[in-house]
Amino acid sequence: MNKRRSSVFDGILGDNIVLSSLMVISPVIICGDTFRNAAALIYAFSAITFLSVLISSFVPKKLSYTVKVIMYAVISSLVYIPVKWAAQEFFPGAVERIGIYFPLLAVNSLIIFRSEAELYKLPKGTMILKLIFYILGFDAVMLITGFVRELFAYGTINGRIVDITTPVSGLAQPFGGFIFLGLFCGLYRWIRSVVISKKDEIRSDADVSGK
């Protein structure tokens, strides 16, 4: 039961799609330089991915893999249209700022590949719960990245000036985003290895005491 529960929540820490699987990293690197961009990307990714995966889960499993992938892409493209309309209303200018990376979220790896390889093999309730935590894992990375890069690159938080005496302008550039994400991945994997080693120690101690 604990292993099953752990596998469901892994989307945030144990198997984060950005920091562990290196999926959907382009929007994070290129566009995650401000809190506003991050908020718009979180909205778009969350809405498009959740609705697309949920609707696509009703595609007949007997179809060939190629046909199913094409149908997943068509469904997510259709979902993208109302999501874009809503983004233009609630996040003015976001679509223009983010550019091509906004529509590319409609064909992200979680929708096209991870869902077919893993999510659709699970019971519906477990699939939805695991999907939510995969999405939250991306959202957390996007939020932290946008906040930190805006703070140290521009000296602002959500457009408001803060007291940063020596901003690092390179963090606003794609290469800065790549370096930051690399450091973030390293920190994440170190923390995960420490947590796993501690769990293994506890498990081994329990086995010894049980004997």
C-alpha positions as a printed Julia matrix, in Angstrom:
211×3 Matrix{Float64}:
   0.0     0.0     0.0
   2.82    2.41    0.88
   4.62    1.65   -2.39
   1.43    2.25   -4.37
   0.78    5.52   -2.56
   4.41    6.58   -3.07
   4.23    5.9    -6.81
   1.18    8.17   -7.09
   2.86   11.1    -5.3
   6.19   10.63   -7.12
   5.24   13.25   -9.72
   6.4    16.03   -7.39
   9.54   14.62   -5.79
  10.4    11.04   -6.71
   9.82   11.29  -10.48
   9.45   14.97  -11.32
   8.91   15.18  -15.09
  11.26   18.17  -15.44
  14.0    17.49  -12.9
  14.06   13.7   -13.19
  12.81   12.85  -16.68
  13.96   16.13  -18.34
  10.6    16.49  -20.08
   9.05   19.86  -21.04
  12.28   21.7   -20.27
  12.22   24.16  -23.21
   9.46   26.44  -21.81
  11.21   26.43  -18.42
  14.57   27.43  -19.91
  13.39   29.89  -22.56
  10.3    31.5   -21.03
  10.65   30.95  -17.27
  12.46   34.22  -16.64
   9.61   36.06  -14.9
   6.87   35.24  -12.43
   4.18   36.38  -14.9
   5.47   34.1   -17.63
   5.67   31.27  -15.11
   2.06   31.8   -14.01
   0.83   31.79  -17.62
   2.81   28.64  -18.44
   1.53   26.92  -15.3
  -2.04   27.71  -16.3
  -1.55   26.56  -19.89
   0.36   23.38  -19.07
  -2.01   22.38  -16.27
  -5.22   22.98  -18.23
  -4.04   21.53  -21.54
  -2.36   18.48  -20.04
  -5.11   17.54  -17.58
  -7.98   17.9   -20.05
  -6.09   16.3   -22.95
  -4.94   13.25  -20.98
  -8.35   12.81  -19.38
 -10.23   12.99  -22.72
  -7.62   10.87  -24.52
  -7.99    8.12  -21.92
 -11.29    7.23  -23.61
  -9.59    6.51  -26.95
  -9.99    2.76  -27.66
  -6.89    0.86  -26.56
  -7.27   -1.62  -29.44
  -6.17    0.99  -31.99
  -2.59    0.92  -33.23
   0.0     2.97  -31.37
   0.46    5.37  -34.31
  -3.25    6.06  -34.65
  -3.59    6.64  -30.89
  -0.68    9.1   -30.79
  -2.2    11.05  -33.71
  -5.55   11.15  -31.9
  -3.88   12.34  -28.7
  -2.21   15.18  -30.63
  -5.51   16.16  -32.31
  -7.38   16.15  -28.97
  -4.73   18.27  -27.24
  -4.7    20.7   -30.17
  -8.46   21.14  -29.86
  -8.16   21.63  -26.1
  -5.49   24.27  -26.73
  -7.94   26.59  -28.53
 -10.22   27.5   -25.56
  -7.2    27.49  -23.22
  -5.54   30.1   -25.45
  -8.7    32.22  -25.53
  -8.89   32.16  -21.74
  -5.17   32.99  -21.47
  -5.65   36.11  -23.58
  -8.36   37.19  -21.15
  -6.69   36.38  -17.81
  -3.01   36.74  -18.81
  -2.9    39.73  -21.2
   0.12   39.6   -23.49
   1.22   36.19  -22.2
   0.68   34.37  -25.49
   2.75   36.96  -27.35
   5.54   36.94  -24.71
   5.8    33.18  -24.61
   5.49   32.81  -28.37
   5.81   29.39  -30.0
   6.31   27.66  -26.64
   2.67   28.28  -25.71
   1.17   26.11  -28.5
   4.0    23.58  -28.1
   2.57   22.74  -24.68
  -0.31   21.09  -26.55
   2.02   18.34  -27.74
   4.18   17.95  -24.65
   5.74   14.59  -23.81
   3.43   13.91  -20.86
   0.39   13.98  -23.17
   1.85   12.11  -26.13
   4.24    9.54  -24.66
   4.12    9.21  -20.85
   0.33    8.88  -20.83
   0.37    5.97  -23.28
   3.37    4.26  -21.71
   2.22    4.55  -18.1
  -0.93    6.47  -17.16
  -3.44    4.65  -19.36
  -2.38    1.31  -17.87
  -3.6     2.41  -14.43
  -7.14    2.39  -13.0
  -8.93    5.63  -13.84
  -8.85    7.06  -10.32
  -5.17    6.27   -9.82
  -4.4     7.68  -13.26
  -6.09   11.0   -12.49
  -4.37   11.33   -9.12
  -0.95   10.53  -10.56
  -1.56   12.92  -13.47
  -2.38   15.72  -11.03
   0.9    15.21   -9.18
   2.89   15.08  -12.42
   1.33   18.44  -13.32
   2.03   19.86   -9.84
   5.65   18.72  -10.22
   6.01   20.81  -13.38
   4.15   23.73  -11.79
   6.47   23.77   -8.77
   9.59   23.8   -10.94
   8.14   26.5   -13.19
   7.11   28.69  -10.25
  10.47   28.46   -8.46
  12.4    29.03  -11.68
  10.36   32.08  -12.68
  10.57   33.59   -9.21
  14.33   33.11   -8.76
  15.31   34.17  -12.28
  13.18   37.32  -12.19
  14.48   38.24   -8.74
  18.16   37.93   -9.6
  18.01   38.87  -13.29
  15.75   41.93  -13.15
  15.63   42.78   -9.45
  11.83   42.46   -9.43
   9.14   40.11   -8.15
   6.05   39.98  -10.34
   7.15   43.27  -11.88
   7.69   45.05   -8.55
  11.19   46.36   -7.86
  13.02   44.88   -4.87
  16.35   45.71   -3.31
  18.81   43.62   -5.35
  22.06   45.55   -5.67
  23.83   43.29   -8.16
  21.37   41.64  -10.56
  22.71   38.77  -12.67
  21.38   39.72  -16.1
  22.56   36.47  -17.66
  19.82   34.58  -15.79
  17.27   36.24  -18.07
  18.9    34.63  -21.13
  18.32   31.04  -22.32
  21.86   30.03  -21.34
  21.17   31.37  -17.84
  17.98   29.34  -17.67
  19.86   26.25  -18.81
  22.52   26.7   -16.12
  19.92   27.37  -13.41
  17.89   24.32  -14.4
  21.05   22.21  -14.4
  21.88   23.31  -10.85
  18.26   22.74   -9.84
  18.37   19.2   -11.27
  21.62   18.49   -9.42
  20.17   19.69   -6.11
  16.97   17.74   -6.65
  18.78   14.5    -7.46
  21.09   14.9    -4.46
  18.12   15.4    -2.13
  16.35   12.42   -3.68
  19.42   10.17   -3.26
  19.71   11.19    0.41
  16.02   10.46    1.02
  16.24    7.09   -0.75
  19.38    6.08    1.19
  17.67    6.98    4.48
  14.62    4.92    3.51
  16.88    1.98    2.66
  18.6     2.28    6.05
  15.28    2.35    7.88
  14.05   -0.64    5.88
  17.24   -2.63    6.55
  17.08   -1.8    10.27
  13.45   -2.93   10.37
  14.36   -6.19    8.62
  17.19   -6.85   11.1
  15.01   -6.11   14.13
  12.27   -8.29   12.66
  14.64  -11.23   12.55
